[in-house]
Amino acid sequence: MSAPAAAPEFALQAEGLVKTYPASKMTPEKTALRGIDLAIPRGSIFGLLGPNGAGKSTFINILAGMVNKTAGKVRIWGMDIDVQPRTARGAIGVVHQEIVSDVFFTPREALEVQAGFYGVRKADRKTDEILASLGLTDKADAYVRQLSGGMKRRLMVAKAMVHSPPILILDEPTAGVDVELRRQLWERVQALNALGVTIVLTTHYLEEAQALCDQIAIVNRGVVVACEPTPQLLRRLDTRSVVIVPVLPLEAAPLLDGFDADLRPDGRLAVTYKSEQSSVEAVLAAVRAAGVQIRDLTTEQPDLEDVFLSLTYGDVAELSPTRF
């Protein structure tokens, strides 16, 4: 996908972004975003994660022009949305969570109509190229109502790309899609990213974000509580576990000097330690000193789900807005 020659360092930037919904007869005033600061690098796959109600959809809808911000600055592809609103928003394609399509159009017709909405001249349209890039060539002339759920989601991605935006925003794109279709969709998205398209992803499948994203921001209660390269974010939790299969079954977890031990329902013994303070060898020495013979062992380290839960449901969730 093409991009302007003078491409900016950051595909998207938000500075002090605030959104407050005024009170009504039915609901009190609500602040959905409380000073969001984000800088999303050009060419990255960027994860935007958070629990329901964290403010992710509000942020995306402000970018898409569907919600007006209360305060702050937003730049899309280097353009201020207050100064160049139409041009700035023309630099993004948004794929919303809900499947929305005209079931009486074919995919080819749907893309042609969408291109017309964006004012793309017929000579400049890339309908067949986009359909091919998302594996929809053989369904190009079938009615949308005949497509599977996974194909409809791919069609939504295709529609978002008709004006060749350098930024693609995917809001829960694999919700309700089976494992194989998820894999196919991500292969297509990674191919787009390889062509230079910046991908912004929201998902509740944390293993998906961990595998795909170069950088991840976690939003909670309208505040960015973390924004780091994925490997660095995973290192936030220093706790590791050594999981031991004992030679003889244990009736209870032994008392270990300096370590916490837990006997799991399957009979394995899990011993936790801080990697900066101890080592696997020290754990094994303590286990042997307690009289436990070791048949086998594995090690476990935190994944993105552990980090996510610690930041959104732990004490960190009470932090004030963090600047990045």
C-alpha positions as CSV (number, residue, x, y, z in Angstrom):
1,M,0.0,0.0,0.0
2,S,1.3,3.4,-0.9
3,A,2.2,6.1,1.6
4,P,3.2,9.7,1.3
5,A,6.9,10.3,0.3
6,A,7.6,12.3,3.5
7,A,6.4,9.6,5.9
8,P,6.4,10.7,9.6
9,E,8.2,8.9,12.4
10,F,4.9,8.2,14.1
11,A,1.8,7.0,12.3
12,L,-0.5,8.1,15.2
13,Q,0.1,10.6,18.1
14,A,-2.2,11.6,20.9
15,E,-1.3,14.2,23.5
16,G,-3.4,14.8,26.6
17,L,-6.4,13.3,24.9
18,V,-9.6,13.7,27.0
19,K,-13.1,12.6,26.3
20,T,-15.9,13.4,28.7
21,Y,-19.5,12.5,27.9
22,P,-21.9,15.0,29.5
23,A,-24.6,14.0,32.0
24,S,-28.1,13.2,30.8
25,K,-31.4,12.5,32.5
26,M,-30.5,8.8,32.5
27,T,-26.7,8.8,33.0
28,P,-24.2,10.8,35.0
29,E,-21.2,12.6,33.4
30,K,-18.5,10.1,32.4
31,T,-14.9,10.7,31.5
32,A,-13.8,7.9,29.1
33,L,-10.3,9.1,28.4
34,R,-8.3,10.9,31.0
35,G,-5.2,12.4,29.3
36,I,-4.1,9.7,26.8
37,D,-0.5,10.1,25.5
38,L,0.5,7.7,22.8
39,A,3.0,7.7,19.9
40,I,2.6,4.7,17.6
41,P,5.6,4.1,15.4
42,R,5.2,4.0,11.6
43,G,5.4,0.5,10.2
44,S,4.7,-1.3,13.4
45,I,2.0,-3.7,14.6
46,F,0.8,-1.9,17.7
47,G,-1.5,-3.6,20.3
48,L,-4.0,-1.5,22.2
49,L,-5.3,-3.6,25.0
50,G,-7.5,-3.1,28.0
51,P,-10.6,-4.5,29.8
52,N,-14.1,-3.6,28.6
53,G,-14.9,0.0,29.3
54,A,-11.2,1.0,29.4
55,G,-11.6,3.6,26.6
56,K,-10.2,1.7,23.6
57,S,-13.3,2.1,21.4
58,T,-13.7,5.8,22.3
59,F,-10.0,6.3,21.2
60,I,-10.6,4.6,17.9
61,N,-13.9,6.4,17.3
62,I,-12.1,9.8,17.8
63,L,-9.5,8.8,15.2
64,A,-12.3,7.7,12.8
65,G,-14.2,11.0,13.3
66,M,-17.2,9.3,14.9
67,V,-16.7,10.9,18.3
68,N,-15.5,14.5,19.1
69,K,-12.7,14.8,21.7
70,T,-13.1,17.1,24.7
71,A,-9.4,18.2,24.9
72,G,-6.0,17.3,23.6
73,K,-4.2,16.8,20.3
74,V,-4.4,14.0,17.8
75,R,-2.1,13.6,14.7
76,I,-2.8,11.0,12.1
77,W,0.2,10.5,9.7
78,G,1.6,13.8,11.0
79,M,-1.7,15.8,10.3
80,D,-3.6,17.5,13.1
81,I,-7.2,16.3,13.0
82,D,-8.3,19.8,14.1
83,V,-6.5,21.5,11.2
84,Q,-6.8,18.9,8.4
85,P,-9.7,16.6,9.5
86,R,-10.6,15.0,6.2
87,T,-7.1,14.5,4.9
88,A,-5.9,13.2,8.3
89,R,-8.7,10.7,8.5
90,G,-8.2,9.6,4.9
91,A,-4.9,8.2,6.1
92,I,-6.6,5.5,8.2
93,G,-8.8,2.5,7.5
94,V,-10.9,1.3,10.4
95,V,-12.3,-2.3,10.7
96,H,-14.9,-2.2,13.5
97,Q,-15.7,-5.2,15.7
98,E,-19.3,-5.6,14.4
99,I,-19.7,-7.2,11.0
100,V,-21.5,-4.7,8.8
101,S,-22.1,-5.4,5.1
102,D,-24.7,-5.1,2.4
103,V,-25.7,-8.7,1.8
104,F,-27.0,-8.0,-1.7
105,F,-23.6,-6.7,-3.0
106,T,-20.8,-8.9,-4.2
107,P,-17.3,-8.3,-2.6
108,R,-16.2,-6.6,-5.8
109,E,-19.2,-4.3,-5.9
110,A,-18.8,-3.6,-2.1
111,L,-15.2,-2.4,-2.7
112,E,-16.2,-0.3,-5.7
113,V,-18.9,1.4,-3.7
114,Q,-16.5,2.0,-0.8
115,A,-13.9,3.4,-3.1
116,G,-16.5,5.8,-4.5
117,F,-17.2,7.0,-1.0
118,Y,-13.6,8.0,-0.6
119,G,-13.4,9.7,-4.0
120,V,-11.0,7.2,-5.5
121,R,-11.0,7.5,-9.3
122,K,-11.9,4.4,-11.2
123,A,-8.5,4.4,-12.9
124,D,-6.8,4.4,-9.5
125,R,-8.9,1.7,-7.8
126,K,-7.2,-1.6,-6.8
127,T,-10.2,-3.7,-6.2
128,D,-8.9,-7.0,-7.7
129,E,-5.5,-6.5,-6.0
130,I,-7.0,-6.0,-2.6
131,L,-9.4,-8.9,-3.0
132,A,-6.4,-11.1,-4.0
133,S,-4.3,-9.9,-1.0
134,L,-7.0,-11.1,1.4
135,G,-7.8,-14.4,-0.4
136,L,-11.2,-13.3,-1.7
137,T,-10.6,-13.6,-5.5
138,D,-12.7,-16.7,-5.9
139,K,-15.6,-15.1,-4.0
140,A,-15.3,-11.7,-5.8
141,D,-18.6,-12.2,-7.6
142,A,-20.6,-14.1,-5.0
143,Y,-23.1,-12.3,-2.9
144,V,-21.9,-11.3,0.5
145,R,-24.7,-13.2,2.2
146,Q,-23.1,-16.4,0.8
147,L,-19.8,-15.7,2.6
148,S,-18.7,-17.3,5.8
149,G,-18.1,-15.2,8.9
150,G,-14.4,-15.3,8.4
151,M,-14.7,-14.2,4.8
152,K,-17.0,-11.3,5.8
153,R,-14.3,-10.1,8.3
154,R,-11.7,-10.3,5.5
155,L,-14.1,-8.3,3.3
156,M,-14.3,-5.6,6.0
157,V,-10.5,-5.4,6.0
158,A,-10.6,-5.1,2.2
159,K,-13.1,-2.3,2.4
160,A,-10.9,-0.4,4.9
161,M,-8.0,-0.6,2.4
162,V,-9.7,0.7,-0.8
163,H,-8.2,4.2,-0.4
164,S,-4.7,2.8,0.3
165,P,-4.4,4.2,3.8
166,P,-0.9,3.8,5.4
167,I,-2.7,3.0,8.8
168,L,-5.1,0.1,9.4
169,I,-7.0,0.0,12.7
170,L,-8.4,-3.4,13.6
171,D,-11.0,-3.5,16.5
172,E,-11.4,-7.1,17.7
173,P,-11.0,-8.4,14.1
174,T,-11.0,-12.1,15.1
175,A,-13.9,-12.1,17.6
176,G,-16.1,-15.1,16.9
177,V,-13.8,-16.5,14.3
178,D,-12.5,-20.1,14.5
179,V,-8.8,-20.9,15.0
180,E,-8.0,-21.6,11.3
181,L,-9.7,-18.4,10.1
182,R,-7.9,-16.4,12.7
183,R,-4.6,-17.8,11.4
184,Q,-5.5,-17.0,7.8
185,L,-6.6,-13.4,8.7
186,W,-3.4,-12.7,10.6
187,E,-1.3,-14.0,7.7
188,R,-3.0,-11.5,5.5
189,V,-2.6,-8.7,8.0
190,Q,1.1,-9.5,8.4
191,A,1.5,-9.4,4.7
192,L,0.0,-5.9,4.6
193,N,2.3,-4.9,7.4
194,A,5.3,-6.2,5.4
195,L,4.2,-3.8,2.6
196,G,4.6,-0.9,5.1
197,V,1.1,-0.5,6.5
198,T,1.0,0.4,10.2
199,I,-1.4,-1.9,12.0
200,V,-3.2,-0.9,15.3
201,L,-4.9,-3.9,16.9
202,T,-7.3,-4.3,19.8
203,T,-8.0,-7.8,20.9
204,H,-9.1,-9.9,23.9
205,Y,-6.9,-12.8,22.7
206,L,-3.8,-11.8,24.6
207,E,-1.7,-14.7,23.1
208,E,-2.5,-13.2,19.7
209,A,-1.2,-9.7,20.8
210,Q,1.9,-11.3,22.3
211,A,2.7,-13.1,19.1
212,L,2.0,-10.4,16.6
213,C,2.6,-7.0,18.2
214,D,6.0,-5.1,18.2
215,Q,4.7,-2.8,20.9
216,I,1.7,-2.8,23.3
217,A,-0.1,-0.2,25.2
218,I,-2.5,-1.2,28.0
219,V,-5.3,1.2,28.8
220,N,-7.3,1.0,32.0
221,R,-10.1,3.4,33.1
222,G,-9.1,5.9,30.4
223,V,-5.5,5.9,31.4
224,V,-2.4,4.4,29.7
225,V,-0.8,2.2,32.4
226,A,1.9,0.8,30.2
227,C,3.3,1.3,26.7
228,E,6.4,-0.6,25.8
229,P,8.0,-3.0,23.3
230,T,6.4,-6.4,23.8
231,P,9.5,-8.2,25.2
232,Q,10.1,-5.3,27.7
233,L,6.5,-5.4,28.8
234,L,6.8,-9.1,29.5
235,R,9.8,-8.5,31.7
236,R,7.8,-6.4,34.0
237,L,6.9,-9.4,36.1
238,D,10.1,-10.9,37.6
239,T,8.4,-13.9,39.1
240,R,9.4,-17.3,37.6
241,S,8.3,-20.8,38.5
242,V,10.0,-24.2,38.6
243,V,7.5,-27.0,38.1
244,I,8.7,-30.3,39.5
245,V,7.4,-33.8,39.0
246,P,8.4,-35.7,42.1
247,V,9.5,-39.3,42.1
248,L,7.1,-40.1,44.9
249,P,3.6,-38.5,45.2
250,L,3.4,-35.6,47.8
251,E,0.6,-35.2,50.2
252,A,1.3,-31.5,50.7
253,A,3.7,-28.9,49.6
254,P,7.0,-29.0,51.6
255,L,8.2,-26.0,53.5
256,L,11.2,-24.6,51.6
257,D,13.8,-22.2,52.9
258,G,13.3,-18.9,51.0
259,F,10.7,-20.0,48.5
260,D,6.9,-20.4,48.1
261,A,5.8,-23.8,47.0
262,D,2.4,-24.9,45.8
263,L,1.2,-28.5,45.2
264,R,-1.0,-28.5,42.0
265,P,-4.0,-30.8,41.6
266,D,-2.0,-32.9,39.1
267,G,0.6,-33.7,41.7
268,R,3.3,-31.4,40.4
269,L,5.1,-29.0,42.7
270,A,5.4,-25.4,41.6
271,V,8.1,-23.3,43.3
272,T,8.2,-19.5,42.6
273,Y,11.2,-17.3,42.8
274,K,12.4,-13.8,41.7
275,S,14.9,-14.1,38.9
276,E,16.9,-11.1,40.1
277,Q,17.2,-12.6,43.6
278,S,17.7,-16.3,43.0
279,S,18.1,-19.0,40.5
280,V,16.8,-22.4,39.3
281,E,19.8,-24.1,40.9
282,A,18.9,-22.5,44.3
283,V,15.3,-23.7,44.0
284,L,16.5,-27.3,43.2
285,A,18.9,-27.2,46.2
286,A,16.0,-26.2,48.5
287,V,13.7,-28.9,47.1
288,R,16.4,-31.6,47.5
289,A,17.1,-30.3,51.1
290,A,13.4,-30.8,51.8
291,G,13.7,-34.5,50.8
292,V,11.9,-34.3,47.5
293,Q,13.3,-36.5,44.7
294,I,12.9,-35.0,41.3
295,R,11.7,-37.1,38.3
296,D,11.3,-34.2,35.8
297,L,11.0,-30.4,35.8
298,T,10.0,-27.5,33.6
299,T,10.2,-23.8,34.0
300,E,7.4,-21.2,33.5
301,Q,7.6,-17.5,33.0
302,P,4.9,-14.8,32.9
303,D,3.0,-14.3,29.7
304,L,1.1,-11.2,28.5
305,E,-2.0,-12.3,30.4
306,D,-0.2,-12.2,33.7
307,V,1.1,-8.7,32.9
308,F,-2.3,-7.5,31.7
309,L,-4.0,-8.7,34.9
310,S,-1.4,-7.2,37.1
311,L,-1.8,-3.8,35.4
312,T,-5.6,-3.7,35.1
313,Y,-6.7,-5.6,38.3
314,G,-3.8,-5.1,40.6
315,D,-2.6,-2.1,42.6
316,V,-1.0,-0.6,39.4
317,A,-4.5,0.0,38.1
318,E,-4.8,2.9,40.5
319,L,-2.0,4.8,38.9
320,S,-2.5,8.3,37.5
321,P,-2.0,8.9,33.8
322,T,1.4,7.9,32.6
323,R,3.3,9.8,29.9
324,F,5.1,8.0,27.0
